[in-house]
């Protein structure tokens, strides 16, 4: 079939060019981001209430929560929230209350459900105890430095800013599944976000940090307005932009511990994240395979060989992809204190796994979150199934 060879060659070179271009651009985006400098500390900072919803005593919880108690900030309060007094996270909070007696720390125990999103329901229960008009919400697995609150609240001094959020870097536990999961975040998800940022997109919002003024929250209808959404952070961003306010992506990067017990746990989490992306970006989701640079480059080079179109250009594009992918793997480790070669051998496994997760995400709109199963509609609203 002589006509097939030119067609295969075209497919091969297109795949190689896209893979190389994407790999290089994401690497550039990550490097440009790392060159950003923190803004200078403003002379006066408003008092802040930090809201921390909790559920269970996950690995490293004490160290994570303690980092929020050691902020170099003039005045702030921390409110923790759980659904059950028997939650083991309560003991961790009680320990912190004794360790930091001068810091206003409260814990709210309330099982009331205000929507299908348990995290937001927890925050709704906690909000009445917030004393201050600047609110910072952060996940329980996050760990921060002493300058965190200053970094995320400073942009709110500009009245045109409605919401501040942060990127995060996953720090895995020792299990291989945790390491693979952290690679998903650090080497695919975050670089994808930064590539959009490099080209001017300002819509990214992460639940790892949500910082806004109380009047902004009230203007969008309060937390109940997002209490049924799977991607509550994304929905919050939409509502804030609807007020004509800007979203600021802080240069501060939060550290988040990543813990996966087994392959089922890893696949379940990544399927939920991938299905969330499919719901938020239904038109472009089919093309997301173009961001899987290394598998796409392997497909391209094999197809070029099959079409007898293997050339120096094809090999150069493939080599460019491989080098850029390797640099993307190493660059976030330079400041992370982890051995550079610790997970090097997992690269092919990680990149094949993401292809498998992406393919699986097309076959169901159901997600599992903290042991409960939900169906998620096209509007992003969750409906509990079990």
Secondary structure as UniProt FT lines:
FT   HELIX           2..34
FT   STRAND          48..53
FT   TURN            59..60
FT   HELIX           61..68
FT   TURN            69..70
FT   STRAND          76..82
FT   TURN            85..86
FT   HELIX           89..99
FT   TURN            100..102
FT   STRAND          104..109
FT   HELIX           118..127
FT   TURN            128..129
FT   STRAND          134..138
FT   TURN            140..141
FT   STRAND          142..143
FT   TURN            146..147
FT   HELIX           148..154
FT   HELIX           155..157
FT   TURN            159..160
FT   STRAND          161..172
FT   HELIX           176..184
FT   HELIX           185..189
FT   HELIX           190..198
FT   TURN            199..200
FT   TURN            207..208
FT   STRAND          209..213
FT   HELIX           214..219
FT   TURN            220..221
FT   HELIX           223..226
FT   TURN            227..228
FT   TURN            230..231
FT   HELIX           232..242
FT   TURN            243..244
FT   STRAND          246..258
FT   HELIX           263..280
FT   TURN            281..284
FT   HELIX           285..291
FT   HELIX           293..306
FT   TURN            307..308
FT   HELIX           312..331
FT   TURN            332..336
FT   TURN            340..343
FT   HELIX           344..346
FT   HELIX           347..360
FT   HELIX           361..363
FT   STRAND          366..369
FT   TURN            370..371
FT   STRAND          372..376
FT   TURN            378..379
FT   STRAND          381..384
//
